[in-house]
Amino acid sequence: MSTVIGLSARQPWNKGKLVGQKKPLKLREIWAIRINLQHRELAMFNLAIDSKLRACDLVNLRVRDITNGSAIQSRAMVLQQKTQTSVRFELMEQTREAQSKWLQVSGANNNDYLFPNRTDRSNHITTRQYARIVKRWVTSIGLEASAYGTHSMRRTKPALIYKRTKNLRAVQLLLGHTKLESTVRYLGIDVDNALEIAEQTEV
């Protein structure tokens, strides 16, 4: 009897928690976070937004993935671990500047990880460490930590691009999705969004 009571009294694992997709950052939130960062975390923050990479791919980046000689490339390409497909991404000027300064500070070589583990430089930071860093970023500007995560960084720029252009195909290519339906679900596009787009097109 006591076992049955104990099981029935157990709370659901997600009680009081936000589940599902993590929110992307808004433009004003990006700048609010960015203004307080420097060196490693500024380089990581800017690159996370520009690259639109999953956490596992971001932490696995090496210096050679974004450089050509001593110069930071304006575009790069990596093989995604999850899908085993290549995806290209841009590095905007402020991202290139942040990466260049970080490499000067870190003294990293071509084959080194961009964001090495502080206790073992032969390894990169873990996705769990990256998640803690992201949590610190969002809480530093008063956002609710449970609503954001590493996937927020991946979703931020695609969400801004879609909002400005409504170009699903472009977002699909940038995210490396094989199916357009995946991009639709990823952006959270619903019937109201579709109707809003349709109302802007007069034939």
GIJO-V208554 format. One record per residue. N is the residue number from 1. RES is the residue in one small letter. PSI is psi in whole degrees, 0 to 359 (* if undefined). Layout:
<<N,RES,PSI> <N,RES,PSI>>
This chain:
<<1,m,316> <2,s,327> <3,t,317> <4,v,317> <5,i,318> <6,g,319> <7,l,319> <8,s,334> <9,a,349> <10,r,133> <11,q,149> <12,p,147> <13,w,331> <14,n,13> <15,k,124> <16,g,3> <17,k,151> <18,l,123> <19,v,167> <20,g,201> <21,q,142> <22,k,146> <23,k,143> <24,p,160> <25,l,146> <26,k,163> <27,l,316> <28,r,329> <29,e,324> <30,i,311> <31,w,326> <32,a,323> <33,i,312> <34,r,323> <35,i,339> <36,n,4> <37,l,156> <38,q,164> <39,h,238> <40,r,313> <41,e,329> <42,l,317> <43,a,317> <44,m,315> <45,f,309> <46,n,318> <47,l,323> <48,a,319> <49,i,312> <50,d,319> <51,s,331> <52,k,29> <53,l,152> <54,r,159> <55,a,317> <56,c,327> <57,d,325> <58,l,311> <59,v,340> <60,n,357> <61,l,140> <62,r,164> <63,v,318> <64,r,341> <65,d,337> <66,i,6> <67,t,158> <68,n,99> <69,g,235> <70,s,358> <71,a,144> <72,i,129> <73,q,152> <74,s,342> <75,r,148> <76,a,167> <77,m,135> <78,v,159> <79,l,122> <80,q,132> <81,q,319> <82,k,315> <83,t,348> <84,q,31> <85,t,151> <86,s,147> <87,v,140> <88,r,151> <89,f,160> <90,e,152> <91,l,107> <92,m,167> <93,e,314> <94,q,332> <95,t,318> <96,r,319> <97,e,317> <98,a,320> <99,q,317> <100,s,315> <101,k,320> <102,w,319> <103,l,326> <104,q,318> <105,v,316> <106,s,335> <107,g,26> <108,a,147> <109,n,173> <110,n,320> <111,n,358> <112,d,157> <113,y,144> <114,l,320> <115,f,80> <116,p,156> <117,n,134> <118,r,335> <119,t,343> <120,d,93> <121,r,349> <122,s,350> <123,n,159> <124,h,168> <125,i,153> <126,t,164> <127,t,330> <128,r,320> <129,q,318> <130,y,319> <131,a,321> <132,r,323> <133,i,315> <134,v,318> <135,k,319> <136,r,321> <137,w,308> <138,v,323> <139,t,338> <140,s,339> <141,i,17> <142,g,14> <143,l,155> <144,e,118> <145,a,323> <146,s,343> <147,a,352> <148,y,158> <149,g,191> <150,t,329> <151,h,341> <152,s,322> <153,m,321> <154,r,326> <155,r,341> <156,t,303> <157,k,318> <158,p,321> <159,a,319> <160,l,319> <161,i,315> <162,y,320> <163,k,323> <164,r,326> <165,t,336> <166,k,22> <167,n,95> <168,l,321> <169,r,319> <170,a,316> <171,v,320> <172,q,314> <173,l,319> <174,l,327> <175,l,346> <176,g,25> <177,h,140> <178,t,335> <179,k,138> <180,l,328> <181,e,325> <182,s,321> <183,t,321> <184,v,312> <185,r,321> <186,y,319> <187,l,350> <188,g,31> <189,i,129> <190,d,187> <191,v,321> <192,d,319> <193,n,315> <194,a,317> <195,l,323> <196,e,318> <197,i,316> <198,a,323> <199,e,340> <200,q,356> <201,t,106> <202,e,131> <203,v,*>>
